[in-house]
Amino acid sequence: MSHYVDLANRAERDLRGLGPSDLRRVRAAFVGLSRGAQGDVKALSGRAPWLRMRVGDYRLLFRPLTAAELKALGRQEPTGWLVARVVHRSELERSLRGL
């Protein structure tokens, strides 16, 4: 089953700062998300429904999209993810304050 992956504007800006090898890893992680959040995924304690996926030294911060959000995006997939940030592990705690 395929899952839709949407990137927030902030996540798109985060990607611009990555080097080529890190960018390849993160893009591979997006493929994992589209296949159902494969990889090192953990729930962020006290921040439901947010999840984090570890990708080398980077963390993807994401949550499931609601049915209404998917419909508003014009998507046919039954489920999807919103990636809000792609941050270096040293910036994780500071980035969580903005969620």
N, C-alpha and C positions, 0 to 999 in steps of 0.2 A: 504494500500500500504506500502510496506517495503522499507526503506531507508538504504543504506549501511553506516556504521560508521567506519571511519579509524582513527587510533590514530597515531599522529606524534611521533617520538622517544622521544621528550621532554615530551610529555604528558604521555608516558609510564613511564618515570623516575619520573614524578610528582606523579604518582599513588603509586609508591613504598614507598613514604614518608607518606602516609595516614594511619590512624588507622583503625581498622576493621569496626567500625560503619560508619565512613566517606566514606570508600571504598564501603560499601554496598549502601549508598546513591548515590554515583557517578555512580556505575554500574546501578542502577535503572534509573538514568538520561540518560545513554547511551541507555537503552531500549526506553525511551521517545523520544530520537533523532531518533532511528530507526523507530519509528512510526510517525515521522513528526515534530520533535522539540516541543514536548509537555512540558509545564512547564513555568517557569518565564524566558522568552527569550526576550532580547532587542537588538536592533542594537547598535553597538558602534559608537557614533557620530564622524564623520570625519575619520572613518576607514572602510568604505565599502569595501568589503562585510562581514566584521567580525561581529559576534554576540557573546553575552554572555548569559549563562544560570546560574541562581542562584541555588545552591544546598547547603543549609545550609550556613556554613561559607565559602564555596568554590565557585569558578566561573569556568565554562567551557568556554574556548575561542575557537570558531569554525567558520567555513565558509562552504558554499556549495562547493561540488566538481564539476568541469566542466565535460562535457561529455567526453572530451579527457582524463581527469584524470581517470575517471571511466573505460574507455576502456583500458587504459594502465595498470590498476590494474586487468583487466580481469573480471570485474563485469558485471552482467546482469541487475542489478537494474537501473531504469531510473534516479534516483537521489541519492545523498549521501552527507555526511558531513565529513569534516576533523577537528578533534579535535586537536588543536595545543598545548594547555596548560590546566592544571587543577591547579589553584592557590588559595591560601587563599585570602580572600577579602582584607586583609591589603596589599597584594603584587600586587593587580590588576593594579594600575597605572604604576608601574615599569615594569610589564610583558608586558603591551601594547606597550612599547617603542620598544620591540623586534619583534613586528609583522610586 
